[in-house]
Amino acid sequence: MSEYYVRDPRTGELIREYPTASDADIQTALTQAQAAYVDWSRTASVEDRARLLHKVADLHDERVDQLADIIVREMGKPLAEARGEVEFSGAIYRYYADNAAKFLADEPIDLLAGTGSAVIRRCPIGVLVGIMPWNFPAYQVARFAAPNLATGNTIILKHAPQCPESAAALHEIFADAGFPVGTYVNVYATNDQVADMIADPRVQGVSLTGSERAGAAVAEIAGRNLKKVVLELGGSDPFVVLGSNDLAATAEAAVAARNGNTGQACNAGKRIIVIDSLYDDFVAAYQAKLAEAAIDSPLSSQAAADRLGEQIAQAVSNGARPELSGDAEGAFSPSGFLTDVAPDNPAFYDELFGPVAMIFKVASEEEAVALANDTPFGLGSYVFTPDVAQAERVADQLDVGMVFINGVDADGVELPFGGVKRSGFGRELGRYGMEEFVNKKLIRVIE
């Protein structure tokens, strides 16, 4: 059986297999991407590249139903969320099309001595490999492809094995938009073939969104071959509640932060940390809002549901107290939360990838910050309090790449996304998403 296939997580039905790439296919992809890079980076102007990205954005809007249906079929995402993902992806392509010229403009340097001029010119670096995950099949591709194609790099895209239909549909969009052959190449590659591509001298960098284990493996290969790498890995984001003028609204925000995409997001609010004076009322409000949410979507696969079930069972056997909505059935997992998760419980430092939160009680702001930082991850975070000074003080102390104060679902195409510690390194989106795979070339003219 091929590594690449679509199996509907709602029914378990195997819908279609896609052929895994041969070694000859991989060589063809590398050759095409390298050949295209010469013209794409030096002949096509920034304006030309932006014009094609605008077409990609338009095609996302035109094909939103088709792409959303594929995402639902592949990994079970709720249809409304799948449509939102496709629309947001189109906005990303449009953002970089609109801003590429500004972001890539020469940056003058004020000389301290001598005559003449000096500028930093942002240039592409070559062929890039993108390794994408299953949980956001369109959005993750947009974050990688849009800025790098606008810069003048060419890309080889390796999608998750369970999302081959999304991979094919996106490749078709780039072809229909008029991108030259080799600028965007989709490959159904094996892990060994990916390792060979990273090592190949025609490839200049690699970006991966995925697990810690995958990130460590890719970083090792990239480092051994002196290739630039960007990693967006796991997270166990704290949702810190230190005060609230509307506890029901805060609990509703916590449910949204935890359970979007059926809880399968690296930057979900997975650890809810509540000041003791609000704890009991917050837990009651969270339970009520969780019941109203009534999650009816499966996890991405039977394996994902089994993994989450094992984590919960292990947490409970080590003293955690569960509050779950029911029993697992196939790829459908109950939503809920765990309390009494002690530091010696394996769940304390683990990432639960599904609609189950951990809720902690703390006695002070200082204890909340210490608990929020007591994790190997450092992706995002949420801080809720009506005290603005307190919110900013806590935000400054959190060891994370992103802090959202008194709000959730506030991501934007212009806002950089990324983390620290074992959540990876590098940034996507915003201006900083365009700075990762560029040659900041110094040009000094002496008069």
NORJODA-V661828 format. One record per residue. N is the residue number from 1. RES is the residue in one letter. PHI is phi in degrees with one decimal (999 if undefined). Layout:
N,RES,PHI
N,RES,PHI
//
This chain:
1,M,999
2,S,-64.9
3,E,-68.4
4,Y,-106.2
5,Y,-158.6
6,V,-104.8
7,R,-126.2
8,D,-64.6
9,P,-68.8
10,R,-71.2
11,T,-118.6
12,G,80.3
13,E,-73.0
14,L,-79.0
15,I,-94.4
16,R,-163.5
17,E,-103.3
18,Y,-123.2
19,P,-69.3
20,T,-67.9
21,A,-63.0
22,S,-84.7
23,D,-62.4
24,A,-67.1
25,D,-61.4
26,I,-65.8
27,Q,-64.6
28,T,-62.6
29,A,-60.6
30,L,-63.6
31,T,-64.4
32,Q,-63.6
33,A,-66.1
34,Q,-69.4
35,A,-64.7
36,A,-68.5
37,Y,-58.7
38,V,-59.6
39,D,-74.1
40,W,-61.5
41,S,-85.2
42,R,-114.9
43,T,-99.9
44,A,-71.2
45,S,-77.6
46,V,-57.9
47,E,-64.6
48,D,-62.9
49,R,-65.6
50,A,-64.6
51,R,-61.2
52,L,-70.4
53,L,-65.3
54,H,-60.9
55,K,-66.7
56,V,-61.9
57,A,-60.3
58,D,-62.8
59,L,-69.5
60,H,-62.1
61,D,-65.2
62,E,-69.2
63,R,-107.7
64,V,-57.9
65,D,-66.9
66,Q,-61.1
67,L,-66.3
68,A,-65.1
69,D,-61.0
70,I,-63.5
71,I,-60.9
72,V,-60.2
73,R,-67.3
74,E,-79.0
75,M,-134.7
76,G,79.2
77,K,-60.8
78,P,-55.7
79,L,-57.6
80,A,-61.3
81,E,-70.0
82,A,-63.6
83,R,-62.4
84,G,-61.4
85,E,-62.2
86,V,-65.5
87,E,-64.7
88,F,-65.2
89,S,-61.3
90,G,-59.3
91,A,-64.5
92,I,-65.1
93,Y,-60.1
94,R,-67.3
95,Y,-61.4
96,Y,-72.5
97,A,-62.1
98,D,-73.7
99,N,-114.1
100,A,-57.6
101,A,-60.8
102,K,-66.5
103,F,-67.1
104,L,-96.1
105,A,-63.1
106,D,-58.6
107,E,-114.1
108,P,-65.9
109,I,-115.9
110,D,-76.7
111,L,-75.3
112,L,-87.0
113,A,-155.6
114,G,85.7
115,T,-115.9
116,G,102.1
117,S,-148.8
118,A,-148.0
119,V,-138.1
120,I,-100.0
121,R,-109.9
122,R,-86.5
123,C,-120.8
124,P,-69.0
125,I,-115.4
126,G,137.7
127,V,-80.4
128,L,-120.6
129,V,-106.1
130,G,-112.6
131,I,-113.8
132,M,-108.6
133,P,-94.8
134,W,-93.0
135,N,-77.4
136,F,-138.2
137,P,-63.8
138,A,-96.6
139,Y,-63.0
140,Q,-63.8
141,V,-64.1
142,A,-60.5
143,R,-60.8
144,F,-86.2
145,A,-72.3
146,A,-59.1
147,P,-67.3
148,N,-76.7
149,L,-69.5
150,A,-62.8
151,T,-68.9
152,G,115.4
153,N,-75.0
154,T,-110.8
155,I,-131.9
156,I,-113.0
157,L,-107.9
158,K,-112.2
159,H,-89.8
160,A,-64.2
161,P,-57.9
162,Q,-89.2
163,C,-123.5
164,P,-70.9
165,E,-71.6
166,S,-61.1
167,A,-58.4
168,A,-67.2
169,A,-66.1
170,L,-71.4
171,H,-59.6
172,E,-64.4
173,I,-61.3
174,F,-65.2
175,A,-64.5
176,D,-68.1
177,A,-74.2
178,G,101.6
179,F,-65.1
180,P,-61.1
181,V,-55.1
182,G,98.4
183,T,-76.2
184,Y,-133.5
185,V,-122.4
186,N,-94.9
187,V,-132.3
188,Y,-93.5
189,A,-93.6
190,T,-84.7
191,N,-61.0
192,D,-64.1
193,Q,-67.4
194,V,-62.5
195,A,-59.5
196,D,-65.3
197,M,-64.6
198,I,-61.0
199,A,-75.3
200,D,-63.9
201,P,-63.8
202,R,-74.8
203,V,-95.0
204,Q,-109.0
205,G,-169.1
206,V,-145.1
207,S,-124.2
208,L,-129.6
209,T,-116.6
210,G,175.0
211,S,-81.5
212,E,-57.5
213,R,-61.2
214,A,-65.3
215,G,-62.7
216,A,-63.3
217,A,-64.4
218,V,-67.2
219,A,-62.4
220,E,-63.7
221,I,-65.9
222,A,-62.7
223,G,-64.4
224,R,-63.0
225,N,-108.7
226,L,56.8
227,K,-112.7
228,K,-66.0
229,V,-138.8
230,V,-120.3
231,L,-126.8
232,E,-120.2
233,L,-113.2
234,G,-77.3
235,G,-158.5
236,S,-137.5
237,D,-64.6
238,P,-79.4
239,F,-117.4
240,V,-97.3
241,V,-112.7
242,L,-108.1
243,G,-176.5
244,S,-164.8
245,N,-88.4
246,D,-149.6
247,L,-65.3
248,A,-62.9
249,A,-67.3
250,T,-65.1
251,A,-64.2
252,E,-61.8
253,A,-64.9
254,A,-64.2
255,V,-62.3
256,A,-64.4
257,A,-66.6
258,R,-83.2
259,N,-108.8
260,G,-58.9
261,N,57.2
262,T,54.7
263,G,78.6
264,Q,-103.3
265,A,-136.2
266,C,-64.1
267,N,-101.9
268,A,-67.9
269,G,-78.0
270,K,-87.9
271,R,-117.8
272,I,-96.3
273,I,-115.2
274,V,-122.5
275,I,-62.3
276,D,-60.4
277,S,-67.8
278,L,-108.5
279,Y,-56.4
280,D,-62.2
281,D,-66.9
282,F,-65.0
283,V,-59.7
284,A,-64.2
285,A,-66.3
286,Y,-63.3
287,Q,-60.3
288,A,-65.5
289,K,-70.2
290,L,-65.0
291,A,-65.5
292,E,-66.1
293,A,-66.4
294,A,47.3
295,I,-64.0
296,D,-127.8
297,S,-109.4
298,P,-80.3
299,L,-71.9
300,S,-67.3
301,S,-165.8
302,Q,-60.0
303,A,-62.6
304,A,-64.7
305,A,-65.4
306,D,-63.3
307,R,-62.7
308,L,-63.6
309,G,-60.3
310,E,-64.0
311,Q,-63.5
312,I,-65.4
313,A,-60.9
314,Q,-65.9
315,A,-61.9
316,V,-66.1
317,S,-66.2
318,N,-104.2
319,G,109.3
320,A,-71.2
321,R,-107.1
322,P,-91.9
323,E,-128.7
324,L,-118.9
325,S,-80.5
326,G,166.3
327,D,-110.4
328,A,-68.9
329,E,-145.0
330,G,61.9
331,A,-85.2
332,F,-84.8
333,S,-114.5
334,P,-67.0
335,S,-92.2
336,G,156.8
337,F,-157.6
338,L,-117.0
339,T,-122.0
340,D,58.2
341,V,-90.7
342,A,-84.1
343,P,-59.7
344,D,-87.9
345,N,-83.5
346,P,-54.3
347,A,-67.6
348,F,-57.2
349,Y,-105.4
350,D,-93.4
351,E,-106.5
352,L,-90.5
353,F,-101.3
354,G,170.6
355,P,-81.9
356,V,-129.9
357,A,-99.5
358,M,-115.0
359,I,-117.2
360,F,-122.3
361,K,-106.0
362,V,-129.5
363,A,-99.1
364,S,-159.8
365,E,-59.7
366,E,-62.5
367,E,-67.2
368,A,-63.1
369,V,-64.3
370,A,-61.5
371,L,-68.3
372,A,-59.6
373,N,-85.6
374,D,-84.4
375,T,-158.6
376,P,-72.9
377,F,-95.4
378,G,-160.8
379,L,-89.2
380,G,-118.9
381,S,-166.6
382,Y,-135.3
383,V,-128.9
384,F,-119.0
385,T,-169.4
386,P,-76.5
387,D,-86.1
388,V,-61.4
389,A,-61.8
390,Q,-63.9
391,A,-59.5
392,E,-69.2
393,R,-64.0
394,V,-67.2
395,A,-56.2
396,D,-64.9
397,Q,-95.6
398,L,-81.6
399,D,-87.8
400,V,-143.5
401,G,-88.7
402,M,-146.5
403,V,-130.9
404,F,-115.0
405,I,-103.6
406,N,57.3
407,G,-173.5
408,V,-130.7
409,D,53.3
410,A,-107.7
411,D,-63.8
412,G,-147.8
413,V,-61.1
414,E,-88.0
415,L,-98.2
416,P,-66.5
417,F,-124.3
418,G,165.9
419,G,-140.2
420,V,-131.9
421,K,54.7
422,R,-81.4
423,S,-85.5
424,G,108.0
425,F,-154.6
426,G,97.8
427,R,-133.0
428,E,-124.5
429,L,69.9
430,G,62.4
431,R,-62.0
432,Y,-67.6
433,G,-67.8
434,M,-94.9
435,E,-93.5
436,E,-75.2
437,F,-113.8
438,V,-127.4
439,N,-94.2
440,K,-82.3
441,K,-82.1
442,L,-82.6
443,I,-122.9
444,R,-113.3
445,V,-105.6
446,I,-107.2
447,E,-102.0
//
